[in-house]
């Protein structure tokens, strides 16, 4: 990709010309208005140049949403607008988007450079031009030295970078990523997270990334969109979503919170703000629930204590995160009885 094309793309992004808007977007699998909805009238704006993660469990509608944006699934109702242009019914190749598939979908019989150049070949670009452009992108993702290797001769991380270069060669406004890190081992996954974020920042391009990993979304996203049963439960930056979950579903799915019934509603309290005592709790504390330790899990810098509390619905589970030093000073064992408490200012009320 030439310096001029990157500068032009970034200028367009900075001018706000490539915001992506979803207007009452619906996806039904089946015929008729009574067919079940995989995506249920969602509305969302993703600002130009943002790194957005669609986060949720399997079947929540996140991949269907991504595929509708890409043009790989038909829209049942609603509109998709990119940079003020309605792209809802345009073919995938005319949308200004590119998709990087979970499986990478590389052609096994083609070299890395030919895989990257393939879409330009289909557009009739001459071999010299498309090869030069493909080599520029392979250089950008530090794979020029492997240009002649076939996918089977490369590691998973190298294949991923080839797939990324192939997606970028058409100079899309929006790059769509369908669980791109799920096939990688944990060490490489962390490394590739950093690389994806760095590439997104250097390109100034909008990335929309589907994942079921809370950790991945928190590490990468400027904008987290939590989905459940085809709808958006909450949207915001990672700090907002983690510290102020809107609903019980978000608090439990994002993790790191205890959900406590309170005065006809529910509270969320972060597990690292939840404390344990063997006897009395401070007079200004909230909670004071009696619970039984059911699990002790060493996590390195902290110890995760799991407890069962009969005062909660269905003998609800509580979790408490203790620093290694605090735990070592006063260890807990399975079967111990504990009093669970927290500071009132650490409570967060959830929507009904």
C-alpha positions in Angstrom: 0.0 0.0 0.0 1.5 3.3 -1.0 2.3 6.2 1.4 -0.1 8.4 -0.6 -3.0 6.0 -0.4 -2.5 5.6 3.3 -2.4 9.3 3.8 -5.5 9.8 1.7 -7.3 7.1 3.7 -6.3 8.6 7.0 -7.4 12.1 5.8 -10.8 10.7 4.9 -11.0 8.9 8.3 -10.1 12.1 10.2 -12.7 14.0 8.3 -15.3 11.6 9.7 -16.3 10.3 6.3 -16.4 6.6 7.2 -18.6 6.3 10.3 -20.5 3.1 10.1 -24.1 3.2 11.2 -26.5 0.3 11.7 -30.2 1.4 11.7 -32.7 -1.1 13.2 -30.8 -4.0 11.7 -32.6 -7.3 11.6 -31.5 -10.8 10.5 -34.1 -13.6 10.4 -33.2 -17.2 9.5 -36.3 -18.5 7.9 -39.2 -17.0 6.0 -42.0 -14.7 7.2 -42.1 -12.0 9.9 -42.5 -14.7 12.6 -39.2 -16.4 11.7 -36.7 -16.3 14.7 -34.4 -13.3 14.7 -30.7 -13.8 15.1 -30.3 -10.0 15.1 -33.2 -8.0 16.6 -33.5 -4.4 15.5 -30.1 -3.2 16.6 -28.9 0.4 16.3 -25.2 1.3 16.5 -22.7 3.9 15.4 -19.1 3.0 15.0 -16.9 6.1 14.6 -14.3 6.3 11.8 -11.0 5.0 13.0 -12.4 3.1 16.0 -11.4 -0.4 17.1 -14.8 -1.9 17.9 -15.3 -5.4 19.4 -18.7 -7.2 19.2 -18.6 -9.3 22.3 -21.0 -12.0 23.4 -21.6 -15.8 23.8 -22.3 -18.1 20.9 -25.6 -17.5 19.2 -25.9 -13.8 20.4 -25.9 -12.4 16.9 -22.4 -10.9 16.7 -21.2 -12.9 13.7 -24.5 -12.5 11.8 -24.1 -8.7 12.3 -20.5 -8.8 11.0 -21.5 -10.9 8.0 -24.4 -8.5 7.1 -21.9 -5.6 7.3 -19.6 -7.5 5.0 -22.3 -8.4 2.5 -22.0 -12.1 3.1 -25.5 -12.3 4.7 -28.7 -10.7 3.4 -30.3 -8.1 5.6 -33.9 -9.0 6.7 -34.7 -5.4 7.6 -32.9 -2.1 8.4 -30.0 -0.3 6.9 -26.2 -0.3 6.9 -24.7 3.1 6.2 -20.9 3.7 5.7 -19.6 7.3 5.3 -23.2 8.5 4.6 -23.6 5.9 1.8 -26.3 3.2 2.2 -24.5 -0.1 1.4 -27.2 -2.4 2.6 -27.8 -4.1 -0.7 -24.5 -3.6 -2.4 -22.3 -6.6 -3.3 -19.5 -7.3 -0.9 -16.9 -6.1 -3.4 -18.5 -2.6 -3.7 -19.0 -1.8 0.0 -15.6 -0.5 1.1 -15.2 -3.3 3.6 -12.9 -6.3 3.7 -13.3 -9.4 5.9 -10.6 -11.5 7.6 -12.1 -14.9 8.3 -11.6 -17.0 11.4 -10.0 -19.8 9.3 -7.9 -17.2 7.3 -9.3 -19.0 4.1 -5.9 -18.9 2.4 -5.5 -20.8 -0.9 -3.2 -23.7 0.0 -1.7 -24.0 -3.6 -0.7 -20.3 -3.7 2.3 -18.6 -2.3 1.9 -15.8 0.3 2.4 -13.1 -2.2 -0.1 -14.7 -4.6 -2.6 -15.1 -1.8 -2.3 -11.4 -1.0 -2.5 -10.3 -4.6 -5.4 -12.6 -5.5 -8.3 -10.0 -5.2 -6.4 -7.6 -7.5 -5.9 -10.4 -10.0 -9.7 -11.0 -10.0 -10.1 -7.2 -10.7 -7.8 -7.5 -13.8 -4.8 -5.6 -12.3 -1.6 -6.5 -14.2 0.8 -9.0 -12.5 3.6 -6.5 -11.9 1.4 -4.0 -10.2 -0.4 -6.4 -8.0 2.8 -8.2 -7.1 4.4 -4.9 -6.1 1.5 -4.0 -4.0 1.3 -7.4 -2.3 5.0 -7.3 -1.5 4.6 -3.8 0.0 1.9 -5.2 2.3 4.0 -8.3 3.2 6.8 -6.0 4.1 4.5 -4.0 6.3 3.5 -7.2 8.2 7.1 -8.4 8.4 6.7 -11.3 6.0 8.4 -10.2 2.8 11.1 -12.9 3.4 8.4 -15.6 3.3 6.7 -14.3 0.2 7.1 -17.5 -1.8 6.0 -19.9 1.0 2.7 -21.7 0.8 0.3 -21.6 3.9 1.3 -25.1 5.0 4.9 -23.9 5.3 4.0 -21.1 7.7 3.0 -20.9 11.4 -0.5 -19.9 12.5 0.7 -16.4 13.3 2.3 -16.0 9.9 -0.8 -17.2 8.1 -2.8 -14.7 10.1 -0.5 -11.9 8.9 -0.9 -13.1 5.3 -4.7 -13.0 5.7 -4.5 -9.5 7.1 -2.3 -8.3 4.2 -4.8 -9.9 1.8 -7.7 -8.1 3.4 -5.9 -4.7 3.3 -4.8 -4.8 -0.4 -8.1 -3.4 -1.6 -7.7 -0.4 0.8 -11.0 -0.9 2.6 -12.5 1.8 4.9 -13.5 -0.9 7.4 -11.8 -4.2 8.2 -14.0 -6.9 9.6 -12.4 -9.6 11.8 -14.3 -12.8 12.7 -12.6 -14.2 15.8 -9.2 -13.8 14.3 -7.2 -15.0 17.3 -9.2 -18.0 18.4 -7.0 -20.6 16.6 -3.8 -19.3 18.2 -2.0 -20.6 21.3 -2.2 -18.3 24.4 1.3 -16.8 24.0 0.8 -16.0 20.3 -2.7 -14.7 20.9 -1.3 -12.0 23.3 1.5 -11.1 20.8 -1.0 -10.8 17.9 -3.4 -8.7 20.0 -0.6 -6.1 20.3 0.2 -6.3 16.6 -3.5 -5.9 15.5 -3.9 -2.8 17.7 -0.6 -1.3 16.3 -1.7 -2.0 12.7 -5.1 -0.4 13.3 -3.6 2.7 14.8 -1.0 3.1 12.1 -3.6 2.6 9.3 -6.1 4.9 10.9 -8.8 2.4 9.8 -11.9 1.2 11.4 -11.6 -2.4 12.8 -14.7 -4.4 13.8 -13.7 -7.5 15.6 -16.0 -10.3 16.7 -15.0 -12.2 19.8 -16.4 -14.2 22.7 -13.3 -13.4 24.9 -13.8 -10.6 27.4 -10.1 -10.3 27.9 -9.5 -9.8 24.1 -12.2 -7.1 23.9 -10.9 -5.2 26.9 -7.3 -5.3 25.5 -8.1 -4.2 22.0 -11.3 -2.1 21.8 -12.0 1.6 22.0 -15.6 0.6 21.8 -17.1 -2.6 23.3 -20.5 -3.8 22.2 -21.9 -6.5 24.4 -24.6 -8.6 22.6 -27.2 -11.0 24.0 -30.0 -12.9 22.2 -29.7 -10.7 19.1 -29.7 -7.4 20.9 -27.2 -4.9 22.3 -27.1 -5.1 26.1 -24.5 -2.4 26.5 -22.1 -0.3 24.4 -19.2 1.9 25.6 -15.5 2.0 26.2 -13.9 -0.9 28.1 -13.6 1.1 31.3 -17.3 2.0 31.3 -18.5 -1.5 30.5 -16.3 -3.1 33.1 -16.8 -0.6 35.9 -20.5 0.2 35.3 -22.2 -2.9 33.8 -25.8 -2.0 32.8 -27.5 -5.3 33.4 -27.0 -8.6 35.2 -26.1 -10.3 31.9 -23.3 -7.8 31.3 -21.9 -8.0 34.8 -21.8 -11.8 34.7 -20.5 -12.1 31.1 -17.8 -9.5 31.4 -16.8 -11.2 34.7 -15.0 -9.7 37.7 -18.3 -8.9 39.5 -20.5 -10.4 42.2 -24.2 -9.9 41.6 -26.1 -9.3 44.8 -29.9 -8.9 45.3 -30.8 -5.6 47.0 -34.1 -3.9 47.7 -36.1 -5.4 44.9 -33.2 -5.0 42.5 -29.6 -6.1 42.0 -26.1 -4.7 42.7 -22.8 -5.5 41.1 -19.6 -5.4 43.2 -16.2 -6.0 41.7 -14.6 -9.1 43.0 -11.4 -7.2 43.8 -13.4 -4.8 45.9 -15.1 -7.7 47.8 -13.4 -8.6 51.1 -13.5 -11.5 53.6 -13.5 -11.7 57.4 -13.5 -14.6 59.8 -15.6 -12.9 62.4 -17.0 -9.3 62.4 -17.2 -6.8 59.5 -16.5 -3.1 59.8 -19.6 -1.1 61.0 -19.5 1.1 57.9 -19.3 -1.9 55.5 -22.1 -3.3 53.3 -23.0 -6.9 52.8 -21.9 -9.0 55.8 -23.1 -12.2 54.0 -22.2 -15.5 55.5 -20.6 -17.9 53.0 -18.6 -21.1 52.8 -15.4 -21.4 50.9 -15.7 -23.9 48.0 -12.6 -23.2 46.0 -9.1 -21.7 46.4 -7.3 -21.0 43.1 -3.8 -19.6 43.0 -3.4 -17.2 40.1 0.2 -15.9 40.7 -0.2 -12.3 41.8 -3.6 -13.1 43.4 -5.7 -15.9 44.8 -9.3 -16.4 43.7 -11.6 -17.6 46.5 -15.0 -19.1 45.5 -17.8 -19.2 48.0 -21.3 -20.5 48.3 -23.9 -18.3 50.0 -27.3 -19.6 51.0 -28.6 -16.1 51.3 -28.4 -15.7 47.5 -30.8 -17.3 45.0 -30.0 -20.9 44.2 -27.1 -20.9 46.8 -25.4 -18.3 44.6 -21.7 -18.2 44.1 -19.5 -15.4 45.2 -15.9 -14.7 44.2 -13.3 -12.8 46.0 -9.8 -11.8 44.7 -7.1 -11.5 47.3 -3.6 -10.4 46.7 -1.0 -13.1 47.2 0.4 -11.2 50.2 -3.0 -10.8 51.9 -3.8 -14.5 51.3 -0.4 -15.7 52.6 -0.9 -13.6 55.8 -4.2 -15.3 56.5 -4.9 -18.3 54.2 -8.3 -19.7 53.4 -9.2 -23.4 52.9 -12.2 -25.2 51.4 -14.9 -25.5 54.0 -14.0 -22.4 55.9 -16.9 -20.1 56.9 -16.4 -16.4 55.9 -18.2 -13.1 56.2 -18.3 -11.3 52.8 -18.4 -7.5 52.8 -17.6 -4.5 50.7 -17.6 -0.7 50.9 -20.9 1.0 50.0 -19.2 3.2 47.4 -18.2 0.1 45.5 -21.8 -0.9 44.8 -23.2 -0.4 41.3 -27.0 -0.8 40.8 -28.0 -2.8 37.8 -30.9 -2.1 35.5 -33.9 -4.4 35.9 
